[in-house]
């Protein structure tokens, strides 16, 4: 009996011992596995493996150039010359600006010479100079993250302050004023109580907001009227903005030749001239803006004059068709250099809101920086703000059903956005959706 118990105890001890050894081996294997995993973790920066590397970051100082930076970090002048020549094909390193960010990457084993030089062209694009056996220079991009955002605001003093009060990017001001509503809303005459809602894409790099992407839909309530805008890709190569009935918001003419500023003097048949003091007609609209602000043609057309006179200063005159002609006065002297570079001269074709035709100045008979915008219809000077102007075509019949689906999708989302200090009435969301029929 005793021998039997002894054998049983031995068997139990043996099994316990085997379990302990097994657990120990598993633990060792797990530890080994953890080490492999840990050592196998790779680190990347600028899409470059920097696992066993050191990065020195810096900013270009005033008067400093890339050649000096590279040479300071052990790169020979022969290699610098090759990098400079290769870079001109993608980004000329002579264009680096003071304050621009750069990085120099070294391997931990050789800190005497870098493996890569990085210059950040902007928040997304960066130039890479690979300094290995064969020098390579190319431009790469950081990962761009797009997030759909919504917002709303009420005008108390200005559109800028409304954006700020609603924690929205001030960049939305230019999108609304210059890209979506320049033909339909007079942003120089907004009143307290006017309000807006907007759905847009925000762009992020490394979790940092870098700008506004596409605005999908918006509604702007002003002058007792609601102005809808829905982005719709009708032609396949770019999107336009249409109202709730499918009418294109883009008119034949822009409302202003400069980015959102202010009107300092309107068209009038009787005005006291600020320089001469005489009472006479002012047959133009003055848009006050800082010197150097780009001036654009308000419609497609052909340049008929790009010149200088004592009273007009530097100016450009554009013929749009047999009916309409516009003129832009008091440009800065730097506009002349632009004319030579961009061949802005008689016969040059320019596109609406795309081609810069000059810069705001105060040349000629002017008391401050502005552009005087003159407008002719059938050879007679008129006030463009009080003249009925041609519109673009609405959504074509073959695309109307598709447009309706896109519009209703964004419209339902707009209805879920509340104005500041307003509660959403969810019961009215569905009933508020528009189902407007087209009439041929």
C-alpha positions in Angstrom: 0.0 0.0 0.0 2.8 2.4 1.0 4.7 1.6 -2.2 1.6 2.3 -4.3 1.2 5.7 -2.6 4.8 6.4 -3.2 4.5 5.7 -7.0 1.4 8.0 -7.2 3.2 10.8 -5.4 6.2 10.4 -7.8 3.8 10.6 -10.8 2.1 13.7 -9.3 5.5 15.4 -8.7 6.7 14.5 -12.2 3.6 16.0 -13.8 4.0 19.2 -11.6 7.6 19.4 -12.7 6.8 19.0 -16.4 4.1 21.8 -16.1 6.6 24.1 -14.4 9.2 23.5 -17.1 6.6 23.9 -19.8 5.4 27.2 -18.4 9.0 28.4 -18.1 9.8 27.5 -21.7 6.6 29.3 -22.9 7.5 32.3 -20.8 11.0 32.4 -22.4 9.6 32.0 -25.9 7.1 34.8 -25.2 9.9 37.0 -23.9 11.9 36.2 -27.0 8.9 36.9 -29.2 8.3 40.2 -27.4 11.9 41.1 -28.1 11.6 40.3 -31.8 8.5 42.3 -32.0 10.0 45.2 -30.2 13.1 45.2 -32.3 11.1 44.8 -35.4 9.1 48.0 -34.9 10.1 50.5 -37.6 10.0 54.3 -37.3 9.3 56.5 -40.3 9.5 60.2 -41.0 8.9 61.8 -44.4 8.2 58.3 -45.7 11.8 57.3 -44.9 12.9 54.5 -42.5 14.6 56.2 -39.6 14.7 53.3 -37.2 18.4 53.6 -36.4 18.7 57.3 -37.4 19.0 60.7 -35.8 17.2 63.8 -37.2 18.4 67.3 -36.8 15.7 69.9 -37.5 16.1 73.5 -38.2 14.8 76.7 -39.9 16.5 78.5 -42.7 18.0 81.7 -41.3 17.9 85.1 -43.0 20.7 85.2 -45.6 21.3 81.4 -45.3 21.0 79.0 -48.2 20.7 75.2 -48.6 24.4 74.9 -49.8 25.6 76.4 -46.6 23.4 74.2 -44.5 24.5 71.0 -46.3 28.2 71.9 -46.2 27.9 72.6 -42.5 26.7 69.0 -42.1 29.5 67.4 -44.0 28.2 67.4 -47.6 30.9 68.3 -50.2 30.5 71.3 -52.6 30.6 68.8 -55.5 27.6 66.9 -54.1 25.8 70.2 -53.3 26.2 71.3 -56.9 24.8 68.0 -58.1 21.8 68.4 -55.7 21.2 71.9 -56.8 21.1 70.9 -60.5 18.8 67.9 -59.9 16.5 70.0 -57.7 15.7 72.5 -60.5 13.7 69.9 -62.3 11.3 69.5 -59.3 11.8 72.5 -57.0 14.5 75.1 -57.3 16.4 75.2 -53.9 17.3 78.8 -54.6 13.6 79.6 -53.8 13.9 78.5 -50.1 12.6 81.2 -47.8 13.9 82.4 -44.4 12.0 80.5 -41.8 11.5 77.5 -43.9 11.8 74.2 -42.1 14.3 71.5 -43.0 15.6 68.2 -41.5 18.9 66.5 -41.9 18.9 62.7 -41.3 21.9 60.7 -40.0 22.3 57.0 -39.3 23.4 56.4 -35.7 26.6 54.7 -36.8 27.8 57.6 -39.1 27.0 61.0 -37.7 29.7 62.7 -39.8 27.6 62.7 -43.1 23.8 62.7 -43.5 21.8 60.2 -45.5 18.9 62.6 -46.4 18.2 66.3 -46.5 14.5 67.4 -46.4 13.1 70.8 -47.1 9.4 71.4 -46.4 8.0 73.3 -49.4 4.6 73.7 -47.7 2.5 71.9 -45.2 2.0 68.9 -47.6 4.9 68.8 -50.1 8.5 68.3 -49.2 11.7 67.9 -51.2 14.0 65.0 -50.5 17.7 64.9 -51.3 18.9 61.3 -50.9 22.6 61.5 -50.2 23.6 57.8 -50.6 26.0 56.5 -53.3 23.8 57.8 -56.0 22.3 61.2 -55.2 18.6 61.5 -55.9 16.3 64.5 -55.6 12.5 64.2 -55.6 9.4 65.8 -54.2 7.1 63.7 -51.9 3.9 64.4 -50.0 2.8 63.9 -46.4 -0.4 62.0 -45.8 -3.4 64.3 -46.2 -6.5 63.6 -44.1 -9.8 65.0 -45.2 -12.6 65.4 -42.6 -16.1 66.5 -43.3 -17.1 69.5 -41.1 -20.2 71.6 -40.6 -20.7 75.0 -39.2 -23.0 78.0 -39.0 -22.9 81.6 -37.9 -24.9 84.8 -37.5 -23.5 88.2 -38.7 -23.2 90.8 -35.9 -20.6 93.0 -37.4 -18.8 91.2 -40.3 -18.5 87.8 -41.9 -14.9 87.4 -40.5 -16.1 88.0 -36.9 -19.0 85.6 -37.5 -16.5 82.9 -38.5 -14.4 83.6 -35.5 -17.3 83.5 -33.1 -18.4 80.1 -34.5 -14.8 78.7 -34.3 -14.7 78.4 -38.1 -11.7 79.0 -40.3 -11.5 82.6 -41.7 -10.5 80.9 -45.0 -14.2 80.1 -45.5 -14.8 83.8 -46.0 -12.9 83.8 -49.2 -14.5 80.6 -50.4 -18.0 81.9 -49.8 -17.3 85.4 -51.2 -14.9 84.6 -54.1 -15.9 81.1 -55.3 -19.5 80.4 -54.4 -21.5 83.6 -54.1 -19.6 86.4 -55.9 -22.3 86.6 -58.5 -25.4 86.4 -56.3 -24.6 88.0 -52.9 -23.2 91.5 -52.3 -20.9 90.8 -49.4 -20.2 94.5 -49.0 -23.8 95.0 -47.8 -24.3 92.3 -45.2 -26.5 93.3 -42.3 -26.6 92.2 -38.6 -28.8 89.1 -38.4 -27.8 87.7 -41.7 -26.8 84.0 -41.2 -25.3 81.0 -42.9 -24.8 77.2 -42.7 -22.0 75.3 -44.4 -20.8 71.8 -45.0 -17.1 71.5 -46.1 -14.0 69.4 -46.1 -11.2 70.3 -43.7 -7.6 69.3 -44.5 -5.2 67.9 -41.9 -1.6 66.9 -41.9 -0.1 65.3 -38.8 -3.4 66.2 -37.0 -2.8 69.9 -37.8 -5.5 71.8 -39.7 -3.9 73.2 -42.8 -6.8 74.5 -44.9 -10.3 74.3 -46.4 -11.0 71.7 -49.0 -14.2 71.4 -51.0 -17.3 73.2 -49.8 -20.2 70.7 -50.5 -23.2 72.8 -49.6 -24.2 76.1 -48.0 -27.1 78.3 -47.3 -26.8 82.1 -46.8 -29.7 84.1 -45.5 -29.5 87.8 -46.4 -31.8 90.5 -47.6 -34.8 88.4 -46.5 -33.9 85.7 -49.0 -32.2 82.3 -48.7 -29.4 81.5 -51.1 -28.6 77.8 -51.5 -25.4 76.5 -53.1 -24.8 72.8 -53.9 -21.5 71.6 -55.4 -22.3 69.4 -58.4 -19.9 67.8 -61.0 -21.9 68.2 -64.2 -19.2 68.1 -66.8 -16.9 65.5 -65.4 -13.7 67.6 -65.0 -14.7 70.2 -62.4 -17.6 71.1 -60.1 -19.8 74.1 -60.2 -22.3 75.5 -57.7 -26.0 75.4 -58.3 -29.0 76.7 -56.4 -32.0 74.5 -55.2 -33.6 74.8 -58.6 -30.5 73.8 -60.5 -29.6 77.3 -61.7 -25.8 77.8 -62.0 -24.6 80.4 -59.5 -21.7 81.4 -61.8 -22.7 84.4 -63.8 -21.0 85.8 -66.9 -19.3 88.4 -64.7 -17.7 88.4 -61.2 -19.1 91.0 -58.8 -15.6 92.3 -58.0 -12.1 92.2 -59.7 -10.3 91.7 -56.3 -10.7 89.3 -53.4 -13.2 90.2 -50.7 -12.4 93.8 -49.6 -14.6 96.9 -49.5 -16.2 99.4 -51.9 -14.7 102.8 -51.1 -16.7 104.7 -53.8 -19.6 103.6 -56.0 -20.7 104.6 -59.4 -22.5 108.0 -59.4 -23.2 110.7 -61.9 -22.2 113.4 -59.4 -19.3 113.1 -56.9 -16.8 115.5 -55.4 -13.4 114.4 -56.7 -11.0 113.6 -53.7 -8.0 115.1 -55.5 -9.3 118.0 -57.6 -12.3 118.9 -55.3 -14.5 119.3 -58.4 -18.0 117.9 -58.7 -18.2 115.5 -61.6 -19.4 112.0 -62.4 -17.6 108.9 -61.1 -18.4 106.3 -63.7 -16.7 103.4 -61.9 -16.7 101.4 -58.7 -13.6 101.8 -56.4 -12.6 98.6 -54.5 -10.1 99.5 -51.7 -7.5 96.9 -51.1 -3.8 96.7 -49.9 -1.1 97.5 -52.4 -0.1 94.4 -54.3 -3.5 92.6 -54.0 -4.0 90.6 -57.3 -6.6 92.0 -59.8 -8.5 89.6 -62.0 -10.6 90.0 -65.0 -14.3 89.7 -64.1 -15.1 87.7 -67.2 -13.3 85.8 -70.0 -12.1 88.3 -72.6 -9.4 89.8 -74.7 -7.0 92.5 -73.6 -7.4 95.7 -75.8 -5.2 98.0 -73.7 -2.5 97.6 -71.1 -0.9 101.0 -70.6 -0.3 104.1 -68.4 -1.8 107.6 -68.4 -1.4 110.5 -66.1 -4.9 110.2 -64.6 -5.6 106.5 -64.9 -2.2 105.3 -63.8 -1.4 101.8 -64.9 -4.5 100.2 -66.3 -5.9 97.3 -68.3 -9.0 97.3 -70.6 -10.7 94.1 -71.6 -13.3 93.4 -74.3 -15.5 90.4 -73.4 -17.8 90.3 -76.4 -19.6 92.7 -78.7 -21.7 94.0 -75.8 -19.4 94.2 -72.7 -16.0 95.8 -71.9 -14.3 96.4 -68.6 -11.4 98.5 -67.4 -9.2 98.4 -64.3 -7.4 101.6 -63.2 -4.7 102.8 -60.7 -2.6 99.6 -60.7 0.7 99.4 -59.0 3.9 99.9 -61.0 4.8 96.3 -60.4 1.9 95.4 -62.7 4.2 96.3 -65.6 6.6 93.5 -64.8 3.7 91.1 -64.7 2.6 92.3 -68.1 6.0 91.6 -69.5 6.2 88.2 -67.8 2.6 87.0 -68.6 2.4 88.8 -71.9 -0.6 90.9 -70.8 -0.9 93.1 -73.9 -3.3 93.8 -76.8 -4.7 90.5 -78.1 -4.0 88.4 -74.9 -6.9 86.2 -73.9 -7.6 86.1 -70.2 -9.9 83.9 -68.1 -12.4 85.0 -65.4 -11.0 84.9 -61.9 -7.9 82.9 -63.1 -5.5 85.2 -64.8 -3.9 88.0 -62.8 -3.9 91.2 -64.9 -2.3 93.5 -62.4 -1.9 94.5 -58.8 -3.7 97.1 -56.7 -1.8 100.4 -56.4 -2.5 104.1 -56.3 -0.9 105.2 -59.6 -2.4 108.1 -61.5 -4.8 110.5 -59.8 -5.6 108.4 -56.7 -5.4 109.2 -53.0 -5.1 105.7 -51.7 -4.6 102.1 -52.8 -7.6 100.8 -54.8 -8.7 99.6 -58.2 -11.3 101.6 -60.1 -13.5 99.2 -62.0 -15.3 100.6 -65.0 -18.0 98.8 -67.0 -19.4 99.4 -70.5 -22.5 97.9 -72.0 -23.1 98.6 -75.7 -20.4 101.3 -75.6 -22.0 103.2 -72.7 -20.6 103.3 -69.1 -23.0 101.7 -66.6 -23.2 100.6 -63.0 -22.6 96.8 -63.1 -24.5 96.5 -59.7 -27.6 98.0 -61.2 -27.4 96.3 -64.6 -29.0 93.0 -65.5 -26.2 90.7 -66.6 -26.3 87.4 -68.4 -26.3 84.1 -66.5 -24.7 80.7 -67.1 -26.8 77.8 -68.1 -28.7 75.6 -65.6 -28.1 71.9 -65.0 -28.7 70.1 -68.3 -31.7 67.7 -68.6 -29.6 64.6 -68.8 -28.1 65.4 -65.4 -31.1 66.7 -63.5 -32.1 63.4 -61.8 -28.5 63.0 -60.6 -28.4 66.6 -59.4 -31.7 66.1 -57.4 -30.2 63.2 -55.6 -27.0 65.0 -54.7 -28.9 68.2 -53.7 -31.4 66.3 -51.4 -28.5 64.5 -49.7 -26.8 67.8 -48.8 -30.0 69.5 -48.1 -31.0 67.0 -45.4 -27.6 67.5 -43.8 -28.0 71.3 -43.9 -31.3 70.9 -42.1 -29.6 69.1 -39.2 -27.3 72.1 -38.6 -28.5 74.6 -36.0 -27.6 78.3 -35.9 -25.8 79.5 -32.8 -28.0 79.5 -29.7 -30.7 77.6 -31.7 -32.1 74.2 -31.0 -32.7 71.8 -33.9 -36.3 70.9 -34.7 -35.8 67.4 -35.9 -39.5 67.0 -36.6 -39.2 69.6 -39.4 -36.1 68.1 -41.0 -37.9 65.8 -43.4 -40.7 68.2 -44.2 -38.2 71.0 -44.9 -36.5 69.0 -47.6 -37.1 70.6 -51.0 -38.4 68.7 -53.9 -38.6 71.3 -56.6 -39.6 70.3 -60.1 -37.8 71.6 -63.1 -39.8 73.5 -65.8 -38.6 73.4 -69.3 
